[in-house]
Amino acid sequence: MAFPNIDPVAFSIGPLAVHWYGLAYVAGILLGWYYARRLVTRADLWAKDTPPMTVAQLDDFLVWAALGIVLGGRIGYILFYDFAAIADNPLRAIEIWNGGMSFHGGLTGTAIAIILFARKHRIALWSLFDVVSAVAPIGLFFGRVANFVNGELWGKLSGAPWAIVFPNAGPFARHPSQLYEAVLEGLVLLSVLAVAVYGFKALKRPGFVTGLFVAGYALCRIFVEFFREPDAQIGYLFGGWLTMGMLLSLPMLALGLWAMLRARRVAVYEG
């Protein structure tokens, strides 16, 4: 199957080219903010029927979250995946429109923003983490679709009927692993978290939704890494099968499981 002829530039305003990649981040952040506002206004979802923050505080946090995602994602990509190339050409560090964002770096940047904002406004830390975690798959979905539009982060060679010949990946068809990640990390994980939030009232146990998101993402990412071509500048690690994405996801899996167990223990103790 041929790669669809999609222009990475969505539209231009004079000399300014607006890329789909940038629009994906804007859409993910704004839709995530909208969903988070709905969660905060549902008092019945929270312990003691009391939301941990006001809508105004959530609105203020939007800028902090955006900075954490963009700065953390770009710095993480530089450190984990492209340090040598950017050392040779430092201007590559600011070329975000050409792709090159690390989820693990964005997660770290967002976590720092959450900690600083929660301390500044005296908001329950785990509850703010839970709100962000519940909506994060929205951004992941749009980000992975943008990776596909850019024709980057393609998968391994494949003979599947839906395999695609990517323009910059040689003449052979490959797994559209970006779309696998969009479905698993985005749609499936968002649905699982929504069931936990609305069906099982998981927000009443601060930290549980955070742990479920972190562990769920780690499992989805590790699974898709078996179909995704490793970054050319890194290749495989240890034994010819472990990738950087897997390596960075393993601590996330452990951290997510710990957060869920901690939330259950605290809930039992307080109950």
Residue pairs with C-beta under 8 A, 6 or more apart in sequence:
1 161
1 162
1 163
1 164
1 165
1 173
2 164
2 165
3 151
3 164
3 165
3 166
3 167
6 20
6 149
8 19
8 20
8 21
8 149
8 150
9 17
9 18
9 19
9 20
10 18
10 19
10 20
10 23
11 18
12 18
17 97
19 97
20 146
20 149
20 150
21 96
21 97
21 98
21 99
21 146
21 149
21 150
22 96
22 97
23 146
24 142
24 143
24 145
24 146
25 69
25 70
25 139
25 142
25 143
25 146
27 142
28 138
28 139
28 140
28 141
28 142
28 143
29 62
29 65
29 66
29 69
29 139
31 135
31 138
31 142
32 132
32 135
32 136
32 138
32 139
33 58
33 59
33 62
33 65
33 135
35 134
35 135
35 138
36 58
36 131
36 132
36 134
36 135
37 55
37 58
37 59
39 45
39 131
39 134
39 135
39 197
39 203
40 51
40 53
40 54
40 55
40 58
40 131
41 51
41 55
42 51
43 49
43 50
43 51
44 201
45 197
45 198
45 201
45 203
45 204
46 52
46 127
46 203
46 204
47 203
47 204
47 205
47 206
52 123
52 124
52 127
52 128
52 131
52 206
53 121
53 123
53 127
53 128
53 131
57 121
57 123
58 131
60 117
60 121
61 113
61 117
61 128
64 113
64 114
64 116
64 117
65 110
65 113
65 114
65 132
67 109
67 113
68 106
68 109
68 110
68 111
68 112
68 113
68 114
69 106
69 109
69 110
69 139
70 96
70 101
70 106
70 109
71 109
72 102
72 105
72 106
72 107
72 108
72 109
72 110
72 112
73 101
73 102
73 103
73 105
73 106
73 109
74 93
74 96
74 100
74 101
74 102
74 105
75 105
75 109
76 101
76 102
76 103
76 104
76 105
76 106
76 108
76 109
77 100
77 101
77 102
77 105
78 86
78 93
79 102
79 105
80 102
80 104
80 105
80 244
80 248
81 100
81 102
81 231
81 233
81 234
81 244
82 92
82 100
82 233
84 233
85 92
85 233
86 92
86 93
92 100
98 150
99 146
99 147
99 150
99 152
99 153
101 143
103 140
103 143
103 217
103 221
104 248
104 249
104 252
107 252
110 132
110 136
111 129
114 125
114 128
114 129
114 132
115 125
117 123
117 128
118 124
118 125
118 128
119 125
124 206
126 206
126 207
126 210
126 263
127 203
127 206
129 207
129 210
130 202
130 203
130 206
130 207
130 208
130 209
130 210
133 193
133 209
133 210
133 212
133 213
133 214
134 193
134 194
134 197
134 203
134 209
134 213
136 213
137 185
137 186
137 187
137 189
137 190
137 193
137 213
138 186
138 190
140 181
140 182
140 185
140 186
140 189
140 217
141 182
141 185
141 186
141 187
141 190
142 186
144 178
144 179
144 181
144 182
144 185
144 186
145 178
145 179
145 182
147 153
147 178
147 181
148 176
148 178
148 179
148 182
151 166
151 167
151 168
151 169
152 168
152 178
153 177
153 178
153 228
153 229
154 164
154 166
154 169
154 174
154 175
154 176
154 177
154 178
154 228
154 229
155 174
155 175
155 176
155 177
155 178
155 180
155 227
155 228
155 229
156 174
156 175
156 177
156 227
156 228
156 229
157 172
157 173
157 174
158 173
158 174
158 175
158 227
159 173
160 173
160 175
162 176
163 173
163 174
163 175
163 176
164 173
164 174
164 176
165 171
165 172
165 173
165 174
166 174
169 229
174 229
175 227
175 228
177 224
177 227
177 228
177 229
180 224
180 227
180 228
181 220
181 221
181 224
181 228
184 220
184 223
184 224
185 217
185 220
185 221
185 224
188 220
189 213
189 216
189 217
189 220
192 212
192 216
193 209
193 212
193 213
193 216
196 202
196 208
196 209
196 212
197 203
197 209
202 208
202 209
202 212
203 209
204 267
205 263
205 264
205 266
205 267
206 263
206 266
207 259
207 260
207 262
207 263
207 266
208 259
208 260
208 263
208 264
210 256
210 259
211 255
211 256
211 257
211 258
211 259
211 260
211 261
211 262
211 263
212 256
212 260
213 256
214 252
214 253
214 255
214 256
214 259
215 252
215 253
215 255
215 256
215 257
215 259
215 260
216 256
217 249
217 252
217 256
218 249
218 250
218 252
218 253
218 256
219 253
221 245
221 246
221 249
222 245
222 246
222 249
222 250
222 253
225 243
225 245
225 246
225 249
228 243
228 245
230 236
230 243
230 244
230 245
231 243
231 244
234 243
234 244
236 242
236 243
237 243
237 244
237 247
